[in-house]
């Protein structure tokens, strides 16, 4: 048995690695809960939340290329020269995002998207465009944030991600209280709160990241090959391609919810239930990092740890959906009306299916990354989108009265289809590995046998 296989990883070590990552991810989703709770206190919460939720689904598409800069930076930037190459690519990416935002905000493209693709009432088009005119700047600051996140993560200063999120949430909550006191009149309030939080987090990341660039990162690291923007783009482009497929589901769900029996209730209840589900599930969204960092050292411990974690999201959702804790939280913490609360609880119960599947999807994706089989993710995400769209079409045609539950069912079955593809490929790869004769362990190898293959 080699040294990696002899390493034993304790539960405490896994927990110490995982908890800070989970806390950082959970803090991100709390920001959306703050916004939805603020908008729920409007005079017409269903209309206001819907006017915010649909532009946010478009932001999910336009912001994604900016978020990918985090992974690109953490993987490629090792010196200031490679960071300058990344910066050049980032300028192109953020410039393109800004142009797309301007087209949606200030040309007939925006009204057409909301009116034709999402099928909203003509009266709601202008409020949604106004919301997006604020949200379009979120992508820019998100890109700046993610560039410096990559530097911070590689240099093991991950506490600064949590610090930045904590300061961001404090600023968002303070602004939320201000709007609650002065009056929540439109979805633009949510956009302003979100943009303010992103600016704060970007500022903290910029401050710490620049300090690392100045004091910790060399001008040129010997033997580091990344020097030109073209090299960065070759890495970035496949990530962008696969992510384009992944972000289709969100807008598609909102578009089909616009064709249900009660458009406003469907979109609002789905937004509330999805925000709570993401709040619970986000803490467990870094299982792939456990796999990447520890699976080859102690696979059995990683599997046991994942088995324990995988049950917690569903138990927490069940607590909210089937006990008085859920209604109390929605009414007293989020300020949701009774009608919207009941619809949101029904939608939340459907989301339990996704919380059962997602931890094992993330585990499988971690194994794919460990095996450098990331191309499989393109096909698994394509399966997710295809199943999601199929379920949306069937449910809207046959059971439009399910309203927000349609979106939850479509998203859950889409995730299940994605997991099925991932694990089918992994199972096939495992069988192929078992069919290949493995080299002798070092202890049993003859002196003249090469160790190069190990």
N, C-alpha and C positions, 0 to 999 in steps of 0.2 A: 504494500500500500504506500502511495507517495505521500509527501508531506502535506499536500492540500487535503487529502482524504483523511489524514490523521488528526487534522485540526478539529477540535470540538468547540462549537459555538454555544454559549449558554443563553438561556432565555433572557437573562438580564442584559446581555450584550445586544441582542436583537431589539429588545425594548428600548434601550438607550439610544440606539441608532434610529429606530422607527418613530418614536414619540415626537421628537422635534420636527420631523418632516410632516407628520400628521397634523400637528398643531398649526404649522404654517399653512397647510392646505385648508384646514377648517376655518382659519381666520379669513381666508379669501371669500368663502361662501357666506360668512357672517355679514359681509358688506352688502350682499344682495338681500339678505333678510332685513337689514336696517332699512334699505331703500323700499322694499315691498311693505314693510311695516309703516313707513312714513306715508306712502301713497295710499295705503288702506284707510287712512284717516281723512281722506278727501270726502267731499260731499257726495260724489258719485264714484266710489272706489273702483267698481268694475270697469268703467270707462277710462279712468285715469291709469289704472294698472295695464289695461290693454294697450293704451296709447304709448306706454313705456316699453312693454314687453316685445312688441313687434319690431320696433327699431333696434332693440337689444339683440334680437335674433339675427339681424343684418350685421350688427357689430361683431357677433360671433364669427362671421365669415371674414370681415375686413381686418379684424384684430389678429386672427390666427397666424398670418405670416409674420407679424411682429413678435408673437409669443415664441415662435420657432427660433428666434435669435438667441434665446436663452440656451437651448440645447446646442446650437451651433457654436456659440461662444465657449461654453464649458468644455466642448469636445476639441476645439481647434486652437483657441487662444492660449499661448504659453509665454509670449513675449509681446513687447509693444509693437513690433513690426507686424505680427499676425493680428493684433488688435486693430491696427490702422487698416489692414486689409478687410477685416470684418466691418469696420466703420464705413468703408466705401460701399460695401454691399448693403449695409443697413440704410444708408442714405437713399439708395435706389428703391429699396423696399418701402421705406416710410414715405418717400415721395409718391410712389405709385398708390399707396393706401390713401394719401391725402387727396390725390386727384379723383379717385373713386368716390371718396366722401363728398367732394365738392360737386361731382355730377349728381349724386343722389340728393344733396341738400339744396342745390341752386339751379337745377335744370328740370325739365319735365320728366326726367328719368325717375326721380323719387316718387312723385304722385302716381306715376304709372305702376311702379313696383308695388306700392301699398294698395292701390285700387284694383289692379288686374291680378297680380300674383297672389296677394293676401286676401283679396275679396272683401276689404273693409268698406264701411259706409263712407260715402263721399264727405260727410261732415267730419270724419275722423282723420282724413288724409293730412290736412294742414297741421293739426297738433302733432301727428307722428313725424312729419318732416321737421318741425321745430325741435322735437326731441333729438332727432338724428343730427341736426346742426350743432348740437353740443357734444353728442357722443362721438362724432367723427374725430375729435381731438383726443379722445381716450386712447385710440390706437397708437397715436404718435408717442404719447407719454408711456404707454405700455411697452413700446419697442425700446425706448431709452432705458426703462426699468429692467427689461429682460437682458439687454446687452450687458449691463453691469452685474446682474444676477449671476450670469455665467462666470464672471471673474470671481465673484464672492464664493460661489459654490466650489469651484476648482481649488480655491485657496483655503477651503475648510472653515470659512467664516459664516456658516449657515445661520448662526444666531442673528445675523443682521437681516436676514429675510423675515424672521419673526419680529424683530424690533421694528422694521419698516412697516410691516402689516399692522402691528399694534398701534403705532402712531397714526397710520392711515385710518384705522377704525375709530380712533379717538376723534380725529378731525371730522370724519363722516357723521359720527353720532352727534357731535356738537352742532353741526350744520343741520342735521335732521331735527333736533330739538328746536332750533330756530324756526324752521319751516312749519313745524307742528304748531308753534305758538302764533306765527304770523298768518298761517293758512296755506294749505296744500291745494292749489288750484288746477294743476296740470301735471302731465308726465314729465315736463321739462324739469320739475323739481328733482325727480329721481336722477335725471341725466347730470344735473349740476352737482349733486351729492357724489355721484360716481366719479365724475371728472376731477373733483376736488381731491378725493381719496387717491386717485391714480397719480395726480401731480405730487402729492405728499410722498407716496411710496417711491416714485421715480427720483425725487430729490434726495431721499435717504440713500437709495442705491447708488446714485451718482456720487454722493459724498464719500461713501465707503469705497466704492469701486475705483474712483480716481486716486484715493489714498493708497490703495494696493498697487495701482499702476505706477505710482510715483516711487514708492518705497520698497515694494516686494517683487515686482515683475521686472526682469532685465530687458534691455533694449533689444537684444537678439540672443536667443537661446541656441547654443550649438546643436546642429543636427535637426533642429525643428524645421520641417519642410514648408510650412504655411507662410508664404510671403506675399502672395498676390491675391487680389479680389477674385480672380477666376478660380483659384483653388478653393476658396471659401464657397463660391457659388456651386461648384460641383458637389460639395457636401450638402448644401442647403436645398438644392433643387428637388432631390427625391423626397425630402421631408415635406416640402411644400406640396408636391403632387399628391402624396397620400393624405395630407391634411385637408386638401380641397374636397376629397370624397367624404371625409368624416364630418365636415361642417354642414353638409346638405340637410341632415336630418332635422336640425333645430328649426330653420325657416320652413321646411316642409310640414312639420307638425303644426306650427302656428298657422300656416296657410290653410291646411285642412280643417283645423279647429274653427276657422272662419266660415266653414260651410256646415257647421253643426246646427242643432236646433236653437241654441242660445249662444251666439257668438261671444258676447262680452263675458258671460258667466264661464264659458268653456275656457277661454284664454286666461281669465283671471284665476280660476281654480287650478288650472294646470301650472300657472306661474307660481302660485303659492305652494302647491304640493311639490313641484320640482325643486324649489328653493330649499324646502325642508329636507327633501331626499338628498340633495347635493350637500347640504350642511352635514348630514349624518355620514354620507358615503365618502366625502372628500377626505376625512381623516384616514381612511383606509385605501387611498388612491396611490400610495407609494409602495405597494407590495412588490412591484417590479424592481424597485431599488434594493429591497431585501434579497431578491433573487440574484440580481447582478453582483451584489457585493459579498454574498455569503453562500450561495447555492453550491458552488464548486468546493467550498471548504467543508460544508456539513449539510448535505442535502436533506437528511432526515430531520434535523432540527428546524430547517426552513419550512419543510412540509408541515410539521407539527405546529409551528408558530402560525402558519397560514390557516390551518384548520381551525385554530382557536379564534383568530381574527375574523374569519369569513362569516361566522355566525352573529357577530355583534351588530353589524348594520341592520340586519333584518329584525333582530330583537328590539333595537331602538325604534325602528319604524313601526313595529307592532305596538310598542308602548304608546306611541303618538296616535296611531290609527284606531286602536281598540280599547283604550283606557281614557278616563277623564283628563289625562295629562294633555292630550292633543287639543281638545276643545278649549281647555283653559289657556294653553299657550297661544292658540290662534286668536282668542278673544281678548285676553288681558295683556299679552306681550305684543302681538302683531296688530291688534285692534281690528280684526276681521269681523264683518257682520255675520249674523247667524246663517243666512242663506248661502253666502259665499263659503262659510266655514264647513257646512254640511257637504257642499260640492267638493271642497278641497280634501276633506277626510275620505270621501269615496275614491278620489283620484289617488290619494296617498296609499290606500290599501292595494291598489293595482301595482304601484311602484315596488312593493315588496318582492315581486318576482325579479326585478332588476338587481336589487340589493343582494339577493341570493347568488346571482350569477357573476356579478361584476368582480368580486375579489379573485375568482378563479380565472376570469379573463385577464386581469392585470398580472396574475401569476404566470399565465401562459405567454403573455406578451414579454414578460421578463425573460423567460426561457428562449423566446425567439431572438431577442436582442443579445442574449448570452451566446447564442449559436450563430450570430450574424445573419439571421434569416429574416431581416426586417421587411424584405419585399413581400412576404406573406401578409403583412399588415394591410397592404393595399387591397388584397383580395378579401380579407376578413372584413375590412371596413366597407367594401363594396357590397358584401353580403348583408351587413348591417343596414345599409341604406335601402337595398332592394326589399328586404323584409319589412322594414319600417314603412316604406311607401305602399307596399302591398296591403299591410294591415290597415293603414290609413284609408286607402281607397275602399276596402271592403266594409270597414266599420262606418264610414261616413255614408256609404250607400245603403247599408242595411240597418244600422243602429245609431243614427245621428243624435238621438236623445241621450247617449252616454256622455256627450259633451267632453269635459276635460279627461275623463277616463280613457277616451280613445287615444289621446296623446300618450298617456302613461303606458297603455298596453302596447302601442306601436313601438315606443322607445325600449320597453323591456324586452319584447320579442326580437327587436333588432340587435340588442346586446347579446341575447341568447344565440342568435345566428352567428354573430361575430365570434363568440366563444367556441361554437361548434367547429367553425373553420380552423381556428387556431389549434384546437386540441386534436383535430383530425390530422393536421400536418405534423404536429409534434409526435403523435402516436406512430405515424408512418416513418418519421425520422428516427424514432427510438428503435423500431423494428430493423431499420437499415443499419443502425449502429450495432445492434446485437448480432447481425449477420456478418460483420467485419471482425476478423480475428484481432483481439487486443494484444498489444505488446506485453511482454513479461514485466512484472514489477522490478524495480532496480535491485531489490534484495535477491531476486532469483535469477538475474541475468548473468550470463557468463562474462568474464572479464573482457573478451574481445568483441562483445556485442555493443553496438552503438546506442547511446541514450538520446540521440537526436530526436527520435520520434515521440518522446514522452513530453 
